Amino acid sequence: RTRRQRRIMSQLLSPDSPCRETQRETMLPEAEESAAAEPASSSAEEPPYSLRNELRFFFSQGVPLCLSAILEWGAPPLITMFFAGSTPDSAHLQSALGYGRVYFNVSMLMVMLGLSAYLWNVLPGCIGASRRDRIPQYFRRAVVLAALSCLPSCALQFVSAPVLRCVGVEPSIAAAVGTYTRVMAGGALLLLLDIQIEAVFVSCGYARSASLNSLLTGLGLDVLCSRASLCRWRWGLLGA
């Protein structure tokens, strides 16, 4: 019985077997061309696995993405706190800014980053399957679904003052935080769009472009606007 099974398997796997001939006849011409071109394209695009290639990929993709995160999410808030310390009412401003950023990050920013995980997961599948034509469709779907899902979080930004007063925050600081979160609620949708665009750039392999964008907008435009609105125009929390 074992020899018979081996003989049947050898007939099925042999190039001249009737099953192989039937499969060739029923295969479409487009499928034959894609099947013939697939090994060559995959071997040409993907480098072989080695420590050198992994290190090159890490320093060409990982390091720019690390710098992008620092320049976009880390450096601007820290520098803004330094600018807020040079204002006349620095203690009240820094307290309100600290409470406001924590409230906004927890109730709005974390929600947007979690909803953006949908696009981060479907883009590698499109690129790996050589279906980049589906990226615009997934991008529009991700933006619409994330924006609709963020509506409750946007509503929370308009009730931040009562929420903070309920947990024991000083009323004057809670009122300032309410002003800050209401202003940030309007820019949250633009931030959501920026997160989705960054996902497309990074997934397509343009990590250095994402770092350049974070350098120009985060460490450049954001810091310059914060310095002008806090130190020159004295807008207080609205300028932060």
Secondary structure, DSSP 8 states (H G I E B T S, - for coil): -HHHHHHHHHHHHSTTSHHHHHHHHHS-HHHHHHHHHHHHHHHHHS----HHHHHHHIIIIIHHHHHHHIIIIIHHHHHHHHHHTTSTTHHHHHHHHHHHHHHHIIIIIHHHHHHTHHHHHHHHHHHHTT-GGGHHHHHHHHHHHHHHHTHHHHHHGGGHHHHHHHTT--HHHHHHHHHHHHHHHHHHHHHHHHHHHHHHHHHTT-HHHHHHHHIIIIIIIIHHHHHIIIIIS--GGGG-
